[in-house]
Amino acid sequence: MSTLTTEAVLAAADRLVAAFTATDTEAYFGCFAPDATFAFHTEPALLADRAAYEATWAGWLAEGWRVEACTSTDRLVQLLGDVAVLTHAVETTTSTPGGSTTTRERESIVFALDGDRVVAVHEHLSPVPAGL
């Protein structure tokens, strides 16, 4: 693939969301470049690379966390040459030994070409303000 297309970005996003929904660690992290960064409102600091996020994820799993459902809606792709930004709304249900929680968030994911693959290089997650 020599240029990003909206279709390729949406397909990459679909793979990422499907792997997340399945709590499929290998497939999920395979969607990210090793140097991807992660800014999550639920974490105290920026996760500066995929390995840092993988360590955080492993901790969640060790505590009994898993994803039960995740849907992506209101998707917008901005093509910017060799990179693209996907902005979407996500509704996610996760469970822990203490019960299930459903969250509504807004997310931006920056995608880039890596040879013939489209990989995520940055993810930013924000809560949807109350009342929206």
Salt bridges, closest charged atoms under 4 A:
ASP14 OD1 - ARG75 NH1 2.67
GLU54 OE1 - ARG50 NE 3.70
GLU105 OE2 - HIS41 NE2 2.74
GLU107 OE1 - HIS88 NE2 2.60
